[in-house]
């Protein structure tokens, strides 16, 4: 089957992915046998970009699905490629090819989906390159390092007509969906406020030393779109999150998930006003983004979202280290890090609880919800094959990412932001011009 006829077959296939909505590996099957049952005859072929941490877990999960397989593993860390190959081999028989440069993988006509799990500064540029190459894209949150990148991705989908699903996977968790529907149906009355939070006990990262780039690392490609800086020994493979040059802080690292649920539940798009306070309070080190932060997001006169981030003190809020609480005229509804929710009356009495039927580990940095995340993958596969609506299309992904991006902009500028509710743009032109986009390395500017 040539490439064109194969792609046509995928689009016209009558095999629905709904039968595999639970995702993960069914208990009655081994990983490899599960991957050979109905739906596996015409699998979507996946190229993984960034497999050192979260990407490795994603690769195993995509390999475990009955209707997809990993064919390429791409990473600037040569050690990570071999480790991920070995991990994926436990779930599929298909041989995997490794690439130091994911752009080589995009040249292959065999690749249907690019999964982007590289650092934040690579998210949108990689997704744009994948779109230009005719690939569908599964894009880990946040969808962009800055607001302009989200808008570029929306334009890309409109131009290339491909599927881009953002990895805010709770949009596909069954009980979370039910909980949001309860909010929409008026179970707690008129909803006007959503409180979101995240707490952890992250250690200090110290003061980095400029050292030689390790032999296993292509640091030039790792930096990619970001203007060049020297390599330092406290940057890889996770601490880049806390440097504005490459990362976006806890607000986008974890806040995106719960703020997205809050926006979904309140049924709002763009805000009218955003403010934020916080800083690096816990330790004196290279960490630049806040370890403690409050973001206030207003939607006209009658709705509001707040996010509280505590990276260095894991004291639980409402019994959970991560969550969203919706407040309405007749009660409140809580969704925490699991596939569950609770409903309280207006006096705070628990009146209903939908418990998690699976297992989640919100403290995991790589795979807190592997089985549940299969729902999100299957929704994307169905969108590719059958035209099903995405649970997290790139417009929705951008709108949610933008809320916490605006929080960071308010913090860094020291201003309360007046926002145009029709498009999310900052009305202060100076702040808009300073923070809406970023400087890129010459020749690496993202484009449609």
JOPELIN-V939137 format. One record per residue. N is the residue number from 1. RES is the residue in one letter. SS is DSSP state (a for helix, b for strand, c for the rest). PHI is phi in radians with two decimals (none if undefined). PSI is psi in degrees with one decimal (NA if undefined). Layout:
# JOPELIN-V939137
n:N res:RES ss:SS phi:PHI psi:PSI
n:N res:RES ss:SS phi:PHI psi:PSI
This chain:
# JOPELIN-V939137
n:1 res:X ss:c phi:none psi:122.1
n:2 res:X ss:c phi:-1.32 psi:172.4
n:3 res:X ss:a phi:-1.09 psi:-43.1
n:4 res:X ss:a phi:-1.14 psi:-45.0
n:5 res:X ss:a phi:-1.17 psi:-33.5
n:6 res:X ss:a phi:-1.14 psi:-45.2
n:7 res:X ss:a phi:-1.11 psi:-38.2
n:8 res:X ss:a phi:-1.12 psi:-38.5
n:9 res:X ss:a phi:-1.09 psi:-42.6
n:10 res:X ss:a phi:-1.06 psi:-45.5
n:11 res:X ss:a phi:-1.16 psi:-33.9
n:12 res:X ss:a phi:-1.69 psi:-1.3
n:13 res:X ss:c phi:-1.00 psi:136.9
n:14 res:X ss:c phi:-1.57 psi:-4.2
n:15 res:X ss:c phi:-1.30 psi:114.2
n:16 res:X ss:c phi:-1.50 psi:149.4
n:17 res:X ss:c phi:-1.55 psi:-1.5
n:18 res:X ss:a phi:-1.06 psi:-31.8
n:19 res:X ss:a phi:-1.12 psi:-17.7
n:20 res:X ss:a phi:-1.95 psi:28.1
n:21 res:X ss:c phi:-1.10 psi:-20.5
n:22 res:X ss:c phi:-1.30 psi:-20.0
n:23 res:X ss:c phi:1.13 psi:-177.7
n:24 res:X ss:c phi:1.12 psi:-156.8
n:25 res:X ss:c phi:-1.98 psi:125.7
n:26 res:X ss:c phi:-1.16 psi:142.6
n:27 res:X ss:c phi:-1.03 psi:-30.4
n:28 res:X ss:c phi:-1.36 psi:-6.9
n:29 res:X ss:c phi:-2.13 psi:150.1
n:30 res:X ss:c phi:-1.32 psi:166.0
n:31 res:X ss:a phi:-0.99 psi:-45.3
n:32 res:X ss:a phi:-1.29 psi:-37.5
n:33 res:X ss:a phi:-1.20 psi:-36.2
n:34 res:X ss:a phi:-1.08 psi:-32.5
n:35 res:X ss:c phi:-1.39 psi:2.2
n:36 res:X ss:c phi:-2.09 psi:11.1
n:37 res:X ss:c phi:-1.58 psi:-168.0
n:38 res:X ss:c phi:-0.86 psi:135.7
n:39 res:X ss:c phi:1.74 psi:-8.2
n:40 res:X ss:c phi:-1.62 psi:-4.9
n:41 res:X ss:c phi:-1.18 psi:-31.2
n:42 res:X ss:c phi:-2.30 psi:80.9
n:43 res:X ss:c phi:-1.45 psi:145.9
n:44 res:X ss:b phi:-1.32 psi:134.3
n:45 res:X ss:b phi:-1.76 psi:130.4
n:46 res:X ss:b phi:-2.03 psi:136.6
n:47 res:X ss:b phi:-1.93 psi:125.1
n:48 res:X ss:b phi:-1.69 psi:127.6
n:49 res:X ss:b phi:-1.97 psi:112.8
n:50 res:X ss:c phi:1.60 psi:96.9
n:51 res:X ss:c phi:-2.24 psi:26.4
n:52 res:X ss:c phi:-1.44 psi:-30.2
n:53 res:X ss:c phi:-2.37 psi:-97.5
n:54 res:X ss:a phi:-1.00 psi:-38.5
n:55 res:X ss:a phi:-1.08 psi:-35.3
n:56 res:X ss:a phi:-1.13 psi:-42.9
n:57 res:X ss:a phi:-1.12 psi:-41.5
n:58 res:X ss:a phi:-1.09 psi:-41.0
n:59 res:X ss:a phi:-1.05 psi:-43.7
n:60 res:X ss:a phi:-1.12 psi:-38.3
n:61 res:X ss:a phi:-1.23 psi:-41.9
n:62 res:X ss:a phi:-1.12 psi:-38.0
n:63 res:X ss:a phi:-1.16 psi:-29.5
n:64 res:X ss:a phi:-1.37 psi:-17.1
n:65 res:X ss:c phi:-1.24 psi:146.8
n:66 res:X ss:c phi:-1.27 psi:-16.5
n:67 res:X ss:c phi:-2.16 psi:23.5
n:68 res:X ss:b phi:-2.54 psi:160.3
n:69 res:X ss:b phi:-2.61 psi:148.0
n:70 res:X ss:b phi:-1.47 psi:127.2
n:71 res:X ss:b phi:-2.01 psi:-23.8
n:72 res:X ss:b phi:-2.31 psi:139.8
n:73 res:X ss:b phi:-2.16 psi:123.6
n:74 res:X ss:b phi:-2.16 psi:129.8
n:75 res:X ss:c phi:-2.83 psi:147.4
n:76 res:X ss:c phi:-1.36 psi:-10.2
n:77 res:X ss:b phi:-1.76 psi:108.2
n:78 res:X ss:a phi:-1.08 psi:-29.7
n:79 res:X ss:a phi:-1.16 psi:-37.6
n:80 res:X ss:a phi:-1.16 psi:-35.0
n:81 res:X ss:a phi:-1.05 psi:-48.3
n:82 res:X ss:a phi:-1.18 psi:-38.3
n:83 res:X ss:a phi:-1.12 psi:-40.9
n:84 res:X ss:a phi:-1.23 psi:-37.2
n:85 res:X ss:a phi:-0.98 psi:-46.9
n:86 res:X ss:a phi:-1.11 psi:-39.0
n:87 res:X ss:a phi:-1.18 psi:-42.4
n:88 res:X ss:a phi:-1.18 psi:-33.0
n:89 res:X ss:c phi:-1.06 psi:-19.6
n:90 res:X ss:c phi:-1.29 psi:-14.7
n:91 res:X ss:c phi:-2.03 psi:-14.2
n:92 res:X ss:c phi:-2.60 psi:156.8
n:93 res:X ss:c phi:-1.57 psi:-25.0
n:94 res:X ss:c phi:-1.06 psi:131.5
n:95 res:X ss:c phi:-1.18 psi:147.9
n:96 res:X ss:c phi:-2.01 psi:137.2
n:97 res:X ss:b phi:-1.77 psi:138.5
n:98 res:X ss:b phi:-1.76 psi:144.1
n:99 res:X ss:b phi:-2.36 psi:133.0
n:100 res:X ss:c phi:-1.32 psi:-28.3
n:101 res:X ss:c phi:-2.08 psi:112.2
n:102 res:X ss:a phi:-1.11 psi:-20.3
n:103 res:X ss:a phi:-1.14 psi:-28.0
n:104 res:X ss:a phi:-1.17 psi:-37.4
n:105 res:X ss:a phi:-1.11 psi:-38.0
n:106 res:X ss:a phi:-1.15 psi:-18.5
n:107 res:X ss:c phi:-1.27 psi:-16.8
n:108 res:X ss:c phi:-1.38 psi:130.6
n:109 res:X ss:c phi:-1.30 psi:-10.9
n:110 res:X ss:c phi:-1.38 psi:-18.0
n:111 res:X ss:c phi:-1.42 psi:125.6
n:112 res:X ss:c phi:-1.71 psi:-38.1
n:113 res:X ss:b phi:-2.27 psi:131.6
n:114 res:X ss:b phi:-1.76 psi:123.5
n:115 res:X ss:b phi:-1.76 psi:120.0
n:116 res:X ss:b phi:-1.80 psi:110.5
n:117 res:X ss:c phi:-2.25 psi:25.8
n:118 res:X ss:c phi:-1.38 psi:175.7
n:119 res:X ss:c phi:-1.00 psi:160.3
n:120 res:X ss:a phi:-0.97 psi:-37.1
n:121 res:X ss:a phi:-1.18 psi:-11.9
n:122 res:X ss:a phi:-1.72 psi:-13.5
n:123 res:X ss:a phi:-0.97 psi:-62.4
n:124 res:X ss:a phi:-1.20 psi:-45.4
n:125 res:X ss:a phi:-0.99 psi:-40.8
n:126 res:X ss:a phi:-1.18 psi:-42.1
n:127 res:X ss:a phi:-1.09 psi:-36.5
n:128 res:X ss:a phi:-1.18 psi:-42.1
n:129 res:X ss:a phi:-1.12 psi:-39.8
n:130 res:X ss:a phi:-1.11 psi:-41.5
n:131 res:X ss:a phi:-1.11 psi:-43.4
n:132 res:X ss:a phi:-1.10 psi:-29.3
n:133 res:X ss:c phi:-1.48 psi:2.9
n:134 res:X ss:c phi:1.47 psi:20.9
n:135 res:X ss:c phi:-1.77 psi:152.6
n:136 res:X ss:b phi:-1.41 psi:158.5
n:137 res:X ss:b phi:-2.34 psi:127.8
n:138 res:X ss:b phi:-1.77 psi:113.8
n:139 res:X ss:b phi:-1.98 psi:114.5
n:140 res:X ss:c phi:-1.03 psi:148.1
n:141 res:X ss:c phi:-1.27 psi:154.6
n:142 res:X ss:c phi:-1.29 psi:159.1
n:143 res:X ss:c phi:-1.26 psi:-16.7
n:144 res:X ss:c phi:-2.72 psi:158.9
n:145 res:X ss:c phi:-1.32 psi:-22.6
n:146 res:X ss:c phi:-2.62 psi:163.6
n:147 res:X ss:a phi:-1.05 psi:-36.9
n:148 res:X ss:a phi:-1.03 psi:-35.2
n:149 res:X ss:a phi:-1.14 psi:-36.2
n:150 res:X ss:a phi:-1.10 psi:-40.7
n:151 res:X ss:a phi:-1.17 psi:-35.1
n:152 res:X ss:a phi:-1.10 psi:-39.0
n:153 res:X ss:a phi:-1.16 psi:-38.6
n:154 res:X ss:a phi:-1.08 psi:-43.3
n:155 res:X ss:a phi:-1.11 psi:-36.9
n:156 res:X ss:a phi:-1.12 psi:-44.7
n:157 res:X ss:a phi:-1.09 psi:-40.0
n:158 res:X ss:a phi:-1.12 psi:-32.1
n:159 res:X ss:a phi:-1.46 psi:-47.7
n:160 res:X ss:a phi:-1.64 psi:-10.1
n:161 res:X ss:c phi:1.01 psi:32.4
n:162 res:X ss:c phi:-1.70 psi:176.9
n:163 res:X ss:c phi:-1.77 psi:125.9
n:164 res:X ss:b phi:-2.18 psi:115.7
n:165 res:X ss:b phi:-1.90 psi:125.2
n:166 res:X ss:b phi:-1.43 psi:148.3
n:167 res:X ss:c phi:-1.48 psi:37.7
n:168 res:X ss:c phi:-1.54 psi:76.2
n:169 res:X ss:a phi:-1.12 psi:-17.5
n:170 res:X ss:a phi:-1.11 psi:-17.4
n:171 res:X ss:a phi:-1.07 psi:-17.0
n:172 res:X ss:a phi:-2.00 psi:1.0
n:173 res:X ss:c phi:-1.34 psi:126.1
n:174 res:X ss:a phi:-0.96 psi:-48.3
n:175 res:X ss:a phi:-1.29 psi:-28.8
n:176 res:X ss:a phi:-1.15 psi:-42.8
n:177 res:X ss:a phi:-1.03 psi:-42.8
n:178 res:X ss:a phi:-1.11 psi:-40.3
n:179 res:X ss:a phi:-1.10 psi:-44.3
n:180 res:X ss:a phi:-1.11 psi:-37.2
n:181 res:X ss:a phi:-1.14 psi:-35.5
n:182 res:X ss:a phi:-1.05 psi:-42.6
n:183 res:X ss:a phi:-1.06 psi:-46.3
n:184 res:X ss:a phi:-1.15 psi:-32.2
n:185 res:X ss:c phi:-1.43 psi:-1.4
n:186 res:X ss:c phi:1.52 psi:18.3
n:187 res:X ss:c phi:-0.98 psi:-36.5
n:188 res:X ss:c phi:-1.91 psi:21.9
n:189 res:X ss:c phi:1.43 psi:-155.3
n:190 res:X ss:c phi:-1.30 psi:120.5
n:191 res:X ss:b phi:-1.61 psi:130.5
n:192 res:X ss:b phi:-2.26 psi:-12.9
n:193 res:X ss:b phi:-2.58 psi:137.2
n:194 res:X ss:b phi:-2.23 psi:121.2
n:195 res:X ss:b phi:-1.75 psi:127.0
n:196 res:X ss:b phi:-2.16 psi:155.7
n:197 res:X ss:b phi:-2.76 psi:161.3
n:198 res:X ss:b phi:-2.64 psi:136.1
n:199 res:X ss:b phi:-2.43 psi:141.4
n:200 res:X ss:c phi:-2.63 psi:173.4
n:201 res:X ss:b phi:-2.08 psi:73.7
n:202 res:X ss:c phi:-1.44 psi:134.0
n:203 res:X ss:c phi:-1.35 psi:166.7
n:204 res:X ss:c phi:-1.15 psi:156.3
n:205 res:X ss:c phi:-1.85 psi:-0.8
n:206 res:X ss:c phi:1.26 psi:-171.8
n:207 res:X ss:c phi:-1.88 psi:116.3
n:208 res:X ss:c phi:-1.27 psi:151.0
n:209 res:X ss:c phi:-1.90 psi:140.5
n:210 res:X ss:b phi:-1.31 psi:118.2
n:211 res:X ss:c phi:-2.30 psi:171.9
n:212 res:X ss:c phi:-1.15 psi:145.2
n:213 res:X ss:c phi:-1.16 psi:130.3
n:214 res:X ss:c phi:-1.02 psi:150.8
n:215 res:X ss:c phi:-1.11 psi:-24.9
n:216 res:X ss:c phi:-1.50 psi:-2.3
n:217 res:X ss:b phi:-2.03 psi:130.6
n:218 res:X ss:c phi:-1.63 psi:85.9
n:219 res:X ss:a phi:-1.23 psi:-28.7
n:220 res:X ss:a phi:-1.05 psi:-47.9
n:221 res:X ss:a phi:-1.28 psi:-32.9
n:222 res:X ss:a phi:-1.02 psi:-42.0
n:223 res:X ss:a phi:-1.24 psi:-39.2
n:224 res:X ss:c phi:0.83 psi:-111.7
n:225 res:X ss:c phi:-1.23 psi:-18.2
n:226 res:X ss:c phi:-1.39 psi:139.2
n:227 res:X ss:c phi:-0.94 psi:144.8
n:228 res:X ss:c phi:-1.20 psi:137.3
n:229 res:X ss:c phi:-2.38 psi:160.5
n:230 res:X ss:c phi:-1.21 psi:150.6
n:231 res:X ss:c phi:-1.27 psi:141.0
n:232 res:X ss:b phi:-2.37 psi:158.0
n:233 res:X ss:c phi:-1.45 psi:1.4
n:234 res:X ss:c phi:-2.08 psi:30.4
n:235 res:X ss:c phi:-1.79 psi:-47.0
n:236 res:X ss:c phi:-1.83 psi:144.8
n:237 res:X ss:c phi:-1.95 psi:10.3
n:238 res:X ss:c phi:-2.28 psi:-29.5
n:239 res:X ss:a phi:-1.22 psi:-10.8
n:240 res:X ss:a phi:-1.00 psi:-23.7
n:241 res:X ss:a phi:-0.95 psi:-29.4
n:242 res:X ss:a phi:-1.74 psi:11.5
n:243 res:X ss:c phi:-1.98 psi:125.5
n:244 res:X ss:c phi:-1.03 psi:-28.4
n:245 res:X ss:c phi:-1.11 psi:-34.7
n:246 res:X ss:c phi:-2.09 psi:-32.8
n:247 res:X ss:c phi:-1.89 psi:-173.6
n:248 res:X ss:c phi:-2.37 psi:9.4
n:249 res:X ss:a phi:1.37 psi:-178.5
n:250 res:X ss:a phi:-1.17 psi:-27.6
n:251 res:X ss:a phi:-1.01 psi:-43.1
n:252 res:X ss:a phi:-1.61 psi:-26.8
n:253 res:X ss:a phi:-1.14 psi:-45.8
n:254 res:X ss:a phi:-2.19 psi:-28.5
n:255 res:X ss:a phi:-1.08 psi:-32.6
n:256 res:X ss:a phi:-0.92 psi:-41.3
n:257 res:X ss:a phi:-1.03 psi:-53.4
n:258 res:X ss:a phi:-1.36 psi:-34.3
n:259 res:X ss:a phi:-1.12 psi:-34.4
n:260 res:X ss:a phi:-1.09 psi:-44.9
n:261 res:X ss:a phi:-1.10 psi:-38.8
n:262 res:X ss:a phi:-1.09 psi:-46.1
n:263 res:X ss:a phi:-1.11 psi:-40.9
n:264 res:X ss:a phi:-1.09 psi:-47.2
n:265 res:X ss:a phi:-1.14 psi:-40.7
n:266 res:X ss:a phi:-1.35 psi:-12.0
n:267 res:X ss:c phi:1.00 psi:52.9
n:268 res:X ss:c phi:-2.17 psi:159.1
n:269 res:X ss:c phi:-1.95 psi:-84.4
n:270 res:X ss:c phi:-1.83 psi:145.4
n:271 res:X ss:c phi:-1.46 psi:178.4
n:272 res:X ss:c phi:-1.95 psi:-25.4
n:273 res:X ss:b phi:-2.66 psi:139.6
n:274 res:X ss:b phi:-2.42 psi:133.4
n:275 res:X ss:b phi:-2.39 psi:161.2
n:276 res:X ss:b phi:-2.77 psi:146.4
n:277 res:X ss:b phi:-2.33 psi:157.5
n:278 res:X ss:b phi:2.64 psi:-173.5
n:279 res:X ss:b phi:3.05 psi:-175.4
n:280 res:X ss:c phi:-1.60 psi:96.7
n:281 res:X ss:c phi:-1.81 psi:-32.6
n:282 res:X ss:c phi:-1.31 psi:-39.7
n:283 res:X ss:c phi:-2.39 psi:162.6
n:284 res:X ss:c phi:-1.91 psi:95.7
n:285 res:X ss:c phi:-2.65 psi:-158.9
n:286 res:X ss:c phi:-1.41 psi:-7.9
n:287 res:X ss:c phi:-1.04 psi:119.9
n:288 res:X ss:c phi:-1.73 psi:-38.2
n:289 res:X ss:c phi:-1.32 psi:165.5
n:290 res:X ss:c phi:-1.18 psi:141.5
n:291 res:X ss:c phi:-1.67 psi:-11.6
n:292 res:X ss:b phi:-2.42 psi:124.4
n:293 res:X ss:b phi:-2.68 psi:140.9
n:294 res:X ss:b phi:-2.09 psi:130.7
n:295 res:X ss:b phi:-2.11 psi:128.8
n:296 res:X ss:b phi:-1.98 psi:124.7
n:297 res:X ss:b phi:-2.19 psi:115.4
n:298 res:X ss:b phi:-1.84 psi:142.1
n:299 res:X ss:b phi:-2.14 psi:88.2
n:300 res:X ss:c phi:1.14 psi:-155.3
n:301 res:X ss:c phi:-1.51 psi:-4.2
n:302 res:X ss:c phi:-2.34 psi:8.7
n:303 res:X ss:b phi:-2.53 psi:146.6
n:304 res:X ss:b phi:-2.66 psi:147.3
n:305 res:X ss:b phi:-2.15 psi:138.0
n:306 res:X ss:b phi:-2.15 psi:149.9
n:307 res:X ss:b phi:-2.25 psi:131.0
n:308 res:X ss:b phi:-2.01 psi:121.3
n:309 res:X ss:b phi:-1.99 psi:127.1
n:310 res:X ss:b phi:-2.27 psi:97.8
n:311 res:X ss:c phi:-1.35 psi:-20.1
n:312 res:X ss:b phi:-2.18 psi:21.5
n:313 res:X ss:c phi:-2.70 psi:107.6
n:314 res:X ss:c phi:-1.57 psi:18.6
n:315 res:X ss:c phi:-0.96 psi:126.2
n:316 res:X ss:c phi:-1.19 psi:148.4
n:317 res:X ss:b phi:-1.96 psi:128.6
n:318 res:X ss:c phi:0.94 psi:32.0
n:319 res:X ss:c phi:1.43 psi:8.3
n:320 res:X ss:b phi:-2.52 psi:150.1
n:321 res:X ss:c phi:-1.45 psi:-8.4
n:322 res:X ss:b phi:-2.58 psi:142.9
n:323 res:X ss:b phi:2.99 psi:177.9
n:324 res:X ss:b phi:-2.42 psi:136.0
n:325 res:X ss:b phi:-2.09 psi:121.5
n:326 res:X ss:b phi:-1.65 psi:134.2
n:327 res:X ss:b phi:-2.00 psi:127.9
n:328 res:X ss:b phi:-2.27 psi:179.8
n:329 res:X ss:c phi:-1.22 psi:-20.5
n:330 res:X ss:c phi:-2.02 psi:3.9
n:331 res:X ss:b phi:2.76 psi:-160.8
n:332 res:X ss:b phi:-2.52 psi:159.4
n:333 res:X ss:b phi:-2.41 psi:129.0
n:334 res:X ss:b phi:-1.98 psi:133.1
n:335 res:X ss:b phi:-2.10 psi:122.0
n:336 res:X ss:b phi:-1.78 psi:-151.2
n:337 res:X ss:c phi:-1.36 psi:-8.7
n:338 res:X ss:c phi:-1.73 psi:177.9
n:339 res:X ss:c phi:-1.50 psi:67.4
n:340 res:X ss:c phi:-2.76 psi:167.8
n:341 res:X ss:b phi:-2.73 psi:160.6
n:342 res:X ss:b phi:-2.26 psi:143.9
n:343 res:X ss:b phi:-2.03 psi:132.4
n:344 res:X ss:b phi:-2.10 psi:148.3
n:345 res:X ss:b phi:-1.37 psi:-178.8
n:346 res:X ss:c phi:-1.20 psi:-16.8
n:347 res:X ss:c phi:-1.63 psi:-0.1
n:348 res:X ss:c phi:1.64 psi:7.0
n:349 res:X ss:c phi:-1.41 psi:132.9
n:350 res:X ss:b phi:-1.20 psi:122.3
n:351 res:X ss:b phi:-2.02 psi:-13.9
n:352 res:X ss:b phi:-2.80 psi:143.0
n:353 res:X ss:b phi:-2.49 psi:125.4
n:354 res:X ss:b phi:-1.86 psi:109.3
n:355 res:X ss:c phi:-1.52 psi:156.8
n:356 res:X ss:c phi:-1.18 psi:127.2
n:357 res:X ss:c phi:-1.63 psi:-7.7
n:358 res:X ss:c phi:-2.01 psi:-143.9
n:359 res:X ss:c phi:-2.47 psi:137.0
n:360 res:X ss:c phi:-2.34 psi:153.2
n:361 res:X ss:c phi:-2.33 psi:91.5
n:362 res:X ss:c phi:-1.17 psi:-14.8
n:363 res:X ss:c phi:-1.41 psi:-13.6
n:364 res:X ss:c phi:-1.22 psi:133.8
n:365 res:X ss:c phi:-1.45 psi:-17.1
n:366 res:X ss:c phi:-1.98 psi:-45.4
n:367 res:X ss:c phi:-2.56 psi:73.6
n:368 res:X ss:c phi:-1.26 psi:-14.6
n:369 res:X ss:c phi:-2.71 psi:55.4
n:370 res:X ss:a phi:-1.00 psi:-49.0
n:371 res:X ss:a phi:-1.15 psi:-42.6
n:372 res:X ss:a phi:-1.13 psi:-34.0
n:373 res:X ss:a phi:-1.13 psi:-21.0
n:374 res:X ss:a phi:-1.01 psi:-29.8
n:375 res:X ss:a phi:-1.01 psi:-42.9
n:376 res:X ss:a phi:-1.19 psi:-41.3
n:377 res:X ss:a phi:-1.09 psi:-44.9
n:378 res:X ss:a phi:-1.14 psi:-34.0
n:379 res:X ss:a phi:-1.09 psi:-40.3
n:380 res:X ss:a phi:-1.16 psi:-43.9
n:381 res:X ss:a phi:-1.05 psi:-40.6
n:382 res:X ss:a phi:-1.16 psi:-35.3
n:383 res:X ss:a phi:-1.12 psi:-38.9
n:384 res:X ss:a phi:-1.22 psi:-46.1
n:385 res:X ss:a phi:-1.40 psi:-40.6
n:386 res:X ss:a phi:-2.10 psi:-1.4
n:387 res:X ss:c phi:1.36 psi:16.3
n:388 res:X ss:c phi:-1.06 psi:145.8
n:389 res:X ss:c phi:-1.14 psi:139.3
n:390 res:X ss:c phi:-1.30 psi:143.7
n:391 res:X ss:c phi:-1.28 psi:-24.1
n:392 res:X ss:c phi:-2.50 psi:73.6
n:393 res:X ss:c phi:-1.20 psi:171.1
n:394 res:X ss:a phi:-1.25 psi:-27.0
n:395 res:X ss:a phi:-1.12 psi:-49.8
n:396 res:X ss:a phi:-1.09 psi:-41.2
n:397 res:X ss:a phi:-1.06 psi:-42.9
n:398 res:X ss:a phi:-1.13 psi:-43.4
n:399 res:X ss:a phi:-1.06 psi:-40.2
n:400 res:X ss:a phi:-1.29 psi:-42.7
n:401 res:X ss:a phi:-1.04 psi:-39.3
n:402 res:X ss:a phi:-1.05 psi:-35.8
n:403 res:X ss:a phi:-1.04 psi:-44.0
n:404 res:X ss:a phi:-1.41 psi:-27.8
n:405 res:X ss:a phi:-1.07 psi:-43.1
n:406 res:X ss:a phi:-1.11 psi:-34.8
n:407 res:X ss:a phi:-1.06 psi:-44.8
n:408 res:X ss:a phi:-1.14 psi:-38.2
n:409 res:X ss:a phi:-1.14 psi:-41.4
n:410 res:X ss:a phi:-1.08 psi:-42.2
n:411 res:X ss:a phi:-1.12 psi:-47.9
n:412 res:X ss:a phi:-1.23 psi:-32.5
n:413 res:X ss:a phi:-1.49 psi:-17.4
n:414 res:X ss:c phi:1.25 psi:22.4
n:415 res:X ss:c phi:-2.16 psi:152.2
n:416 res:X ss:c phi:-1.45 psi:125.7
n:417 res:X ss:b phi:-1.60 psi:129.2
n:418 res:X ss:b phi:-1.61 psi:121.3
n:419 res:X ss:b phi:-1.99 psi:140.6
n:420 res:X ss:c phi:-1.35 psi:113.2
n:421 res:X ss:c phi:-1.25 psi:-6.3
n:422 res:X ss:c phi:-1.45 psi:-23.8
n:423 res:X ss:c phi:-2.53 psi:-1.2
n:424 res:X ss:c phi:1.41 psi:5.5
n:425 res:X ss:c phi:-1.34 psi:147.6
n:426 res:X ss:b phi:-1.38 psi:130.4
n:427 res:X ss:c phi:-1.30 psi:-25.0
n:428 res:X ss:c phi:-1.32 psi:110.2
n:429 res:X ss:a phi:-1.10 psi:-34.8
n:430 res:X ss:a phi:-1.14 psi:-48.0
n:431 res:X ss:a phi:-1.13 psi:-41.6
n:432 res:X ss:a phi:-1.00 psi:-49.0
n:433 res:X ss:a phi:-1.19 psi:-27.9
n:434 res:X ss:a phi:-1.40 psi:-39.9
n:435 res:X ss:a phi:-2.03 psi:-12.1
n:436 res:X ss:c phi:-1.17 psi:-32.1
n:437 res:X ss:c phi:-2.22 psi:-159.6
n:438 res:X ss:c phi:-2.60 psi:171.1
n:439 res:X ss:c phi:-1.43 psi:139.5
n:440 res:X ss:c phi:-2.04 psi:154.8
n:441 res:X ss:c phi:-1.09 psi:142.8
n:442 res:X ss:c phi:-1.02 psi:129.2
n:443 res:X ss:c phi:1.56 psi:-6.6
n:444 res:X ss:c phi:-1.91 psi:8.5
n:445 res:X ss:c phi:-1.08 psi:129.2
n:446 res:X ss:c phi:-1.20 psi:143.1
n:447 res:X ss:c phi:-2.64 psi:163.0
n:448 res:X ss:c phi:-1.52 psi:NA
